[in-house]
């Protein structure tokens, strides 16, 4: 089975691992976000930080806005957490971001555990 954006997600995962090796766990999400931005830049990974995600309901733009921590390579949502354990609520957040943007792949990265945990979330219902 081929993974979409396999090489790109591999590079993002490598950056997350480098950040965790350097900082370990125990910091706030914003610290990891800033460190990850430095790693992305150093590794030539194109990204947008805190990208606004517009949400539509029946074609009408809602006032409520969400912000993804990163969108890398214009195709991959990267959401950062610093919690003791990932839950289905965290996974649903990334999945909803994928639905809102019509993107296919999201990485949920948790720096709050002893070793960095990275989950790949795929939107198989991408509209045509």
Order of alpha helices (4+ residues) and beta strands (2+ residues): alpha-alpha-beta-beta-beta-alpha-beta-beta
